[in-house]
Amino acid sequence: MGKVTVSPKFQVVIPKEIREQIGVKAGMKLEIITLGNRMELIPIEPIKKLKGSLSGMDRKIDREEDRI
């Protein structure tokens, strides 16, 4: 786990090993979520990158007779 310092402009630098591990690139959008006194940065993936990620998924849904 890396440590960062908040600048006077409230900016932080993500350590190189963390950026490489997660795949964060310059200009990439991140979503920030707060949980109590904790915050998480989540990379926002382009929708095109998700294409094909659900292939092979079982699409069969068991439904009640009156719902068909």
VMD Tcl script that builds the backbone (N, CA, C; Angstrom):
set m [mol new atoms 204]
animate dup $m
set s [atomselect $m all]
$s set {name element resname resid chain x y z} {
  {N N MET 1 A 0.846 -1.164 0.000}
  {CA C MET 1 A 0.000 0.000 0.000}
  {C C MET 1 A 0.897 1.234 0.000}
  {N N GLY 2 A 0.580 2.190 -0.864}
  {CA C GLY 2 A 1.388 3.394 -0.958}
  {C C GLY 2 A 0.816 4.528 -0.136}
  {N N LYS 3 A 1.646 5.501 0.129}
  {CA C LYS 3 A 1.223 6.695 0.864}
  {C C LYS 3 A 1.366 7.886 -0.065}
  {N N VAL 4 A 0.442 8.832 0.054}
  {CA C VAL 4 A 0.496 10.046 -0.746}
  {C C VAL 4 A 0.340 11.253 0.174}
  {N N THR 5 A 0.739 12.409 -0.334}
  {CA C THR 5 A 0.597 13.657 0.401}
  {C C THR 5 A -0.360 14.554 -0.375}
  {N N VAL 6 A -1.274 15.178 0.328}
  {CA C VAL 6 A -2.212 16.102 -0.299}
  {C C VAL 6 A -1.524 17.454 -0.437}
  {N N SER 7 A -1.518 18.001 -1.675}
  {CA C SER 7 A -0.876 19.289 -1.930}
  {C C SER 7 A -1.766 20.425 -1.437}
  {N N PRO 8 A -1.232 21.649 -1.392}
  {CA C PRO 8 A -2.059 22.800 -0.985}
  {C C PRO 8 A -3.287 22.991 -1.893}
  {N N LYS 9 A -3.240 22.456 -3.125}
  {CA C LYS 9 A -4.384 22.535 -4.041}
  {C C LYS 9 A -5.260 21.280 -3.943}
  {N N PHE 10 A -5.059 20.487 -2.903}
  {CA C PHE 10 A -5.801 19.244 -2.655}
  {C C PHE 10 A -5.609 18.215 -3.768}
  {N N GLN 11 A -4.421 18.157 -4.336}
  {CA C GLN 11 A -4.093 17.177 -5.361}
  {C C GLN 11 A -3.209 16.094 -4.760}
  {N N VAL 12 A -3.318 14.882 -5.328}
  {CA C VAL 12 A -2.453 13.770 -4.919}
  {C C VAL 12 A -1.883 13.119 -6.164}
  {N N VAL 13 A -0.728 12.484 -6.019}
  {CA C VAL 13 A -0.115 11.731 -7.102}
  {C C VAL 13 A -0.258 10.260 -6.764}
  {N N ILE 14 A -0.844 9.496 -7.698}
  {CA C ILE 14 A -0.993 8.052 -7.496}
  {C C ILE 14 A 0.373 7.417 -7.748}
  {N N PRO 15 A 0.901 6.657 -6.783}
  {CA C PRO 15 A 2.227 6.048 -6.954}
  {C C PRO 15 A 2.302 5.162 -8.204}
  {N N LYS 16 A 3.473 5.155 -8.830}
  {CA C LYS 16 A 3.685 4.433 -10.089}
  {C C LYS 16 A 3.287 2.968 -9.991}
  {N N GLU 17 A 3.666 2.277 -8.908}
  {CA C GLU 17 A 3.357 0.848 -8.796}
  {C C GLU 17 A 1.845 0.608 -8.742}
  {N N ILE 18 A 1.110 1.522 -8.130}
  {CA C ILE 18 A -0.344 1.404 -8.072}
  {C C ILE 18 A -0.933 1.669 -9.457}
  {N N ARG 19 A -0.457 2.738 -10.142}
  {CA C ARG 19 A -0.943 3.056 -11.493}
  {C C ARG 19 A -0.741 1.890 -12.439}
  {N N GLU 20 A 0.432 1.270 -12.374}
  {CA C GLU 20 A 0.725 0.143 -13.266}
  {C C GLU 20 A -0.124 -1.071 -12.920}
  {N N GLN 21 A -0.318 -1.340 -11.656}
  {CA C GLN 21 A -1.102 -2.492 -11.213}
  {C C GLN 21 A -2.556 -2.385 -11.666}
  {N N ILE 22 A -3.117 -1.187 -11.579}
  {CA C ILE 22 A -4.528 -0.991 -11.913}
  {C C ILE 22 A -4.717 -0.593 -13.372}
  {N N GLY 23 A -3.681 -0.078 -14.009}
  {CA C GLY 23 A -3.779 0.315 -15.418}
  {C C GLY 23 A -4.276 1.735 -15.615}
  {N N VAL 24 A -4.011 2.610 -14.652}
  {CA C VAL 24 A -4.429 4.007 -14.767}
  {C C VAL 24 A -3.480 4.733 -15.713}
  {N N LYS 25 A -4.058 5.446 -16.683}
  {CA C LYS 25 A -3.281 6.212 -17.662}
  {C C LYS 25 A -3.617 7.692 -17.519}
  {N N ALA 26 A -2.754 8.551 -18.049}
  {CA C ALA 26 A -3.002 9.992 -18.023}
  {C C ALA 26 A -4.284 10.304 -18.781}
  {N N GLY 27 A -5.121 11.150 -18.212}
  {CA C GLY 27 A -6.374 11.540 -18.846}
  {C C GLY 27 A -7.537 10.605 -18.560}
  {N N MET 28 A -7.262 9.492 -17.906}
  {CA C MET 28 A -8.313 8.521 -17.583}
  {C C MET 28 A -9.244 9.103 -16.532}
  {N N LYS 29 A -10.542 8.791 -16.647}
  {CA C LYS 29 A -11.531 9.267 -15.688}
  {C C LYS 29 A -11.628 8.268 -14.530}
  {N N LEU 30 A -11.727 8.800 -13.322}
  {CA C LEU 30 A -11.886 7.987 -12.127}
  {C C LEU 30 A -13.127 8.454 -11.382}
  {N N GLU 31 A -13.858 7.512 -10.836}
  {CA C GLU 31 A -14.995 7.846 -9.990}
  {C C GLU 31 A -14.521 7.763 -8.547}
  {N N ILE 32 A -14.957 8.704 -7.715}
  {CA C ILE 32 A -14.564 8.686 -6.315}
  {C C ILE 32 A -15.796 8.390 -5.465}
  {N N ILE 33 A -15.644 7.440 -4.560}
  {CA C ILE 33 A -16.721 7.029 -3.674}
  {C C ILE 33 A -16.230 7.193 -2.246}
  {N N THR 34 A -17.068 7.771 -1.401}
  {CA C THR 34 A -16.705 7.914 0.005}
  {C C THR 34 A -17.524 6.941 0.841}
  {N N LEU 35 A -16.866 6.332 1.791}
  {CA C LEU 35 A -17.488 5.396 2.734}
  {C C LEU 35 A -17.013 5.786 4.133}
  {N N GLY 36 A -17.835 6.551 4.831}
  {CA C GLY 36 A -17.410 7.042 6.147}
  {C C GLY 36 A -16.242 7.991 5.983}
  {N N ASN 37 A -15.120 7.690 6.630}
  {CA C ASN 37 A -13.931 8.538 6.507}
  {C C ASN 37 A -12.944 7.990 5.479}
  {N N ARG 38 A -13.416 7.090 4.620}
  {CA C ARG 38 A -12.566 6.452 3.608}
  {C C ARG 38 A -13.031 6.863 2.222}
  {N N MET 39 A -12.107 6.929 1.254}
  {CA C MET 39 A -12.482 7.197 -0.131}
  {C C MET 39 A -11.805 6.192 -1.050}
  {N N GLU 40 A -12.509 5.870 -2.145}
  {CA C GLU 40 A -11.980 4.929 -3.125}
  {C C GLU 40 A -12.047 5.564 -4.501}
  {N N LEU 41 A -10.999 5.359 -5.289}
  {CA C LEU 41 A -10.961 5.815 -6.673}
  {C C LEU 41 A -11.168 4.600 -7.561}
  {N N ILE 42 A -12.167 4.663 -8.439}
  {CA C ILE 42 A -12.502 3.537 -9.297}
  {C C ILE 42 A -12.360 3.969 -10.748}
  {N N PRO 43 A -11.499 3.292 -11.531}
  {CA C PRO 43 A -11.364 3.653 -12.943}
  {C C PRO 43 A -12.688 3.440 -13.687}
  {N N ILE 44 A -13.061 4.413 -14.512}
  {CA C ILE 44 A -14.260 4.298 -15.334}
  {C C ILE 44 A -13.823 3.733 -16.683}
  {N N GLU 45 A -14.312 2.547 -16.990}
  {CA C GLU 45 A -13.950 1.884 -18.233}
  {C C GLU 45 A -14.876 2.326 -19.356}
  {N N PRO 46 A -14.334 2.557 -20.570}
  {CA C PRO 46 A -15.210 2.885 -21.695}
  {C C PRO 46 A -16.136 1.705 -21.991}
  {N N ILE 47 A -17.371 1.990 -22.388}
  {CA C ILE 47 A -18.361 0.947 -22.635}
  {C C ILE 47 A -17.897 -0.022 -23.722}
  {N N LYS 48 A -17.126 0.468 -24.689}
  {CA C LYS 48 A -16.638 -0.404 -25.768}
  {C C LYS 48 A -15.712 -1.497 -25.234}
  {N N LYS 49 A -15.025 -1.226 -24.139}
  {CA C LYS 49 A -14.112 -2.210 -23.559}
  {C C LYS 49 A -14.871 -3.404 -22.975}
  {N N LEU 50 A -16.155 -3.197 -22.648}
  {CA C LEU 50 A -16.965 -4.260 -22.060}
  {C C LEU 50 A -17.561 -5.200 -23.114}
  {N N LYS 51 A -17.451 -4.839 -24.392}
  {CA C LYS 51 A -18.018 -5.666 -25.452}
  {C C LYS 51 A -17.466 -7.087 -25.377}
  {N N GLY 52 A -18.379 -8.048 -25.346}
  {CA C GLY 52 A -17.997 -9.450 -25.316}
  {C C GLY 52 A -17.701 -9.989 -23.928}
  {N N SER 53 A -17.771 -9.149 -22.908}
  {CA C SER 53 A -17.424 -9.606 -21.565}
  {C C SER 53 A -18.461 -10.560 -20.983}
  {N N LEU 54 A -19.657 -10.589 -21.563}
  {CA C LEU 54 A -20.700 -11.479 -21.056}
  {C C LEU 54 A -20.936 -12.678 -21.969}
  {N N SER 55 A -20.079 -12.868 -22.964}
  {CA C SER 55 A -20.274 -14.008 -23.864}
  {C C SER 55 A -20.117 -15.307 -23.084}
  {N N GLY 56 A -20.967 -16.268 -23.413}
  {CA C GLY 56 A -20.933 -17.549 -22.726}
  {C C GLY 56 A -21.786 -17.577 -21.475}
  {N N MET 57 A -22.409 -16.455 -21.144}
  {CA C MET 57 A -23.252 -16.401 -19.963}
  {C C MET 57 A -24.569 -17.124 -20.243}
  {N N ASP 58 A -25.054 -17.880 -19.288}
  {CA C ASP 58 A -26.322 -18.589 -19.427}
  {C C ASP 58 A -27.455 -17.566 -19.362}
  {N N ARG 59 A -28.207 -17.420 -20.460}
  {CA C ARG 59 A -29.283 -16.432 -20.525}
  {C C ARG 59 A -30.643 -17.033 -20.208}
  {N N LYS 60 A -30.686 -18.311 -19.854}
  {CA C LYS 60 A -31.947 -18.970 -19.558}
  {C C LYS 60 A -32.441 -18.503 -18.192}
  {N N ILE 61 A -33.698 -18.076 -18.162}
  {CA C ILE 61 A -34.312 -17.620 -16.912}
  {C C ILE 61 A -35.527 -18.494 -16.643}
  {N N ASP 62 A -35.564 -19.107 -15.485}
  {CA C ASP 62 A -36.741 -19.888 -15.097}
  {C C ASP 62 A -37.835 -18.920 -14.689}
  {N N ARG 63 A -38.968 -19.028 -15.367}
  {CA C ARG 63 A -40.093 -18.126 -15.081}
  {C C ARG 63 A -41.296 -18.940 -14.618}
  {N N GLU 64 A -42.123 -18.328 -13.839}
  {CA C GLU 64 A -43.376 -18.975 -13.422}
  {C C GLU 64 A -44.295 -19.074 -14.635}
  {N N GLU 65 A -45.171 -20.048 -14.647}
  {CA C GLU 65 A -46.062 -20.276 -15.796}
  {C C GLU 65 A -46.880 -19.063 -16.154}
  {N N ASP 66 A -47.354 -18.303 -15.171}
  {CA C ASP 66 A -48.219 -17.169 -15.477}
  {C C ASP 66 A -47.420 -15.953 -15.963}
  {N N ARG 67 A -46.085 -16.052 -16.036}
  {CA C ARG 67 A -45.241 -14.942 -16.479}
  {C C ARG 67 A -44.701 -15.139 -17.894}
  {N N ILE 68 A -45.102 -16.249 -18.551}
  {CA C ILE 68 A -44.576 -16.527 -19.888}
  {C C ILE 68 A -45.440 -15.864 -20.934}
}
mol reanalyze $m
mol bondsrecalc $m
mol representation Tube
mol addrep $m
